[in-house]
Amino acid sequence: MSTAIPAAPLPSAKFSSRSEKARAVTRTFSSPSNQLRALEAVRPEVVVVSEDDAPPVSRAFRAAKRATDVVVAAAALVALAPLFAFVATLIKLTSRGPVFFAQWRVGKDAREFRFYKFRSMVSDADRKIAELRSWSDHQDSLTFKMKKDPRITRVGRVIRKLSIDELPQLWNVLRGDMSLVGPRPAVPGEVAHYTDHEWKRLAVAPGLTCLWQVGGRGDLAFDRQVALDLEYIRRRSWLLDLKLMLLTVPAVISGRGAY
């Protein structure tokens, strides 16, 4: 469920673009705990895209997509329950902190939701990101990715490589926060810096997998990820979703770009 957050007070200057406004807001609210307030201050009520960028889809497609999400997510949660219990036990026995990692992420129309993963890092990982920023493999990018991230635990390295850490998001899919297929959800601090072009990827529900998840994952630069997300939005169909779900299996097994 989305949480409404009071809009943050902004500097009085006028801004020529949303990204310029975001930089001012981020300076005002530099603490990670206030990222949601920064996002609230710069987001539109609805992410507006042209029909060229996001052609209208039929009610039948929307119904089929939601039905597939519910059936597959519910079945997977039941079938994978023993794996969930095994992974939870390993995490609990090998590192301090909770089994699950919960974080605010940004979904359709820039609305926030609580996002879940198996914890694969030390419990204070978010507080250490600033000191590691200069080591990111995604330099000159909004996203932070580090192939040899020292915050990752021993168990975490394995479950990230196999994408097992992402499985709790099946609960997000069942709730309707996410879909099985769609752009991966970003954190508020990244979204607050989006250009108008990048905001277009928020026109649809985020997903567990997407075009760039099966074509390079973290190895792809952010601008390439955005281009593939917008391509998916233009081409989306139930058959494309099915194809991407099937392609996700060998992509996960290969481990390419997972770190």
Secondary structure, DSSP 8 states (H G I E B T S, - for coil): -----------SS--SSHHHHHHHHHHHT-SGGGHHHHHHHH--SS----TTTS----HHHHHHHHHHHHHHHHHHHHHTHHHHHHHHHHHHHHSSS-SEEEEEEE-GGG-EEEEEEE--B-TTHHHHHHHHGGG-SSTTSSS---TT-TTB-HHHHHHHHTTGGGTTHHHHHHHTSSEEES---B-HHHHTT--HHHHGGGGS--EEE-TTTTTTGGGS-HHHHHHHHHHHHHH--HHHHHHHHHHHHHHHHH-TT--
